[in-house]
């Protein structure tokens, strides 16, 4: 084998190795892009759920309050709204009436894992 043939074979081997390294780098970038896209999608979904929880809580916070529970399924998410009368202890341990606990819960499954978030607050309405 002459020196010139050996040199051509070595150049071909360099090109093959460089192509393999480039292919692995591209595969790594594609994997990273896929993971980043999934994370962004999950973040947007969670942001929409938080906004929906706050909107539902705000709508239910306007008196008059009616004790009860409602559930609604929307886009694979179950929203449960619950309003209950609650007595609050004052600093002198007397019970105060007219308070209502308003709670909204969202529950869903994502990637085989169950999630449940809730928001609530205590509202006062002396007329009830």
C-alpha positions as CSV (number, residue, x, y, z in Angstrom):
1,X,0.0,0.0,0.0
2,X,1.5,3.3,-1.0
3,X,1.7,6.3,1.2
4,X,-0.8,8.2,-0.9
5,X,-3.5,5.4,-0.6
6,X,-3.0,5.3,3.2
7,X,-3.4,9.1,3.4
8,X,-6.7,8.9,1.4
9,X,-8.0,6.1,3.7
10,X,-7.0,8.1,6.8
11,X,-8.9,11.2,5.5
12,X,-12.0,9.0,4.9
13,X,-11.8,7.7,8.4
14,X,-11.5,11.3,9.8
15,X,-14.7,12.3,7.8
16,X,-16.6,9.3,9.2
17,X,-15.6,10.1,12.8
18,X,-16.5,13.7,12.4
19,X,-19.9,12.8,10.9
20,X,-20.5,10.4,13.9
21,X,-19.6,13.1,16.4
22,X,-21.8,15.6,14.6
23,X,-24.7,13.1,14.6
24,X,-24.4,12.5,18.3
25,X,-24.3,16.3,18.9
26,X,-27.5,16.8,16.8
27,X,-29.3,14.0,18.7
28,X,-28.3,15.6,22.0
29,X,-29.7,18.9,20.9
30,X,-32.9,17.4,19.7
31,X,-33.4,15.6,23.0
32,X,-32.7,18.8,24.9
33,X,-35.2,20.7,22.7
34,X,-37.8,18.1,23.3
35,X,-37.4,18.2,27.1
36,X,-37.5,22.0,27.0
37,X,-40.7,22.0,24.9
38,X,-42.4,19.6,27.3
39,X,-41.4,21.7,30.3
40,X,-42.7,24.9,28.6
41,X,-46.0,23.2,27.7
42,X,-46.4,22.0,31.3
43,X,-45.6,25.4,32.7
44,X,-48.3,27.0,30.4
45,X,-50.9,24.4,31.5
46,X,-50.1,25.0,35.2
47,X,-50.3,28.8,34.7
48,X,-53.8,28.4,33.0
49,X,-55.0,26.2,35.9
50,X,-53.8,28.8,38.5
51,X,-55.6,31.6,36.6
52,X,-58.8,29.5,36.4
53,X,-58.6,28.8,40.1
54,X,-58.3,32.5,40.9
55,X,-61.1,33.4,38.5
56,X,-63.5,30.9,40.0
57,X,-62.6,32.0,43.6
58,X,-63.2,35.6,42.6
59,X,-66.6,34.8,41.0
60,X,-67.7,32.9,44.1
61,X,-66.6,35.6,46.5
62,X,-69.5,37.9,45.7
63,X,-72.3,37.6,48.3
64,X,-74.9,36.3,48.9
65,X,-73.2,33.0,49.7
66,X,-75.0,29.7,49.3
67,X,-73.5,26.7,51.1
68,X,-72.9,23.8,48.8
69,X,-70.5,22.0,46.4
70,X,-70.2,22.0,42.6
71,X,-67.9,20.1,40.3
72,X,-67.1,20.6,36.7
73,X,-64.8,18.7,34.3
74,X,-63.1,20.8,31.7
75,X,-60.2,19.8,29.5
76,X,-59.3,16.8,31.7
77,X,-59.3,18.9,34.8
78,X,-61.9,18.6,37.6
79,X,-62.8,21.8,39.3
80,X,-64.6,21.6,42.6
81,X,-66.1,24.6,44.3
82,X,-67.3,24.5,47.9
83,X,-68.8,27.2,50.1
84,X,-69.3,26.4,53.8
85,X,-70.4,28.5,56.8
86,X,-67.7,28.8,59.4
87,X,-67.5,30.2,62.9
88,X,-64.3,32.0,63.8
89,X,-62.9,32.3,67.4
90,X,-62.2,35.9,68.5
91,X,-59.3,36.7,70.7
92,X,-61.6,36.4,73.8
93,X,-62.6,32.9,72.5
94,X,-66.2,33.9,71.6
95,X,-67.5,32.5,68.4
96,X,-68.2,34.9,65.6
97,X,-70.8,34.1,62.9
98,X,-71.3,35.4,59.3
99,X,-68.0,33.9,58.0
100,X,-67.9,31.7,54.9
101,X,-65.1,29.5,53.7
102,X,-64.8,29.6,49.9
103,X,-62.6,26.9,48.4
104,X,-61.9,25.9,44.8
105,X,-59.9,22.8,44.0
106,X,-58.4,21.6,40.7
107,X,-57.4,18.0,40.2
108,X,-55.9,16.3,37.2
109,X,-53.5,13.6,36.0
110,X,-50.4,14.4,34.0
111,X,-47.8,11.8,33.0
112,X,-49.4,9.2,35.2
113,X,-49.1,11.5,38.3
114,X,-52.1,12.9,40.2
115,X,-52.1,16.7,41.0
116,X,-54.4,18.6,43.2
117,X,-54.2,22.4,43.8
118,X,-56.6,24.5,45.9
119,X,-57.2,28.1,46.8
120,X,-59.5,29.4,49.5
121,X,-60.3,32.3,51.7
122,X,-62.6,33.4,54.4
123,X,-65.3,35.9,53.6
124,X,-67.6,37.9,55.9
125,X,-71.2,38.7,55.2
126,X,-73.1,40.1,58.3
127,X,-76.4,39.9,56.5
128,X,-76.4,36.1,56.3
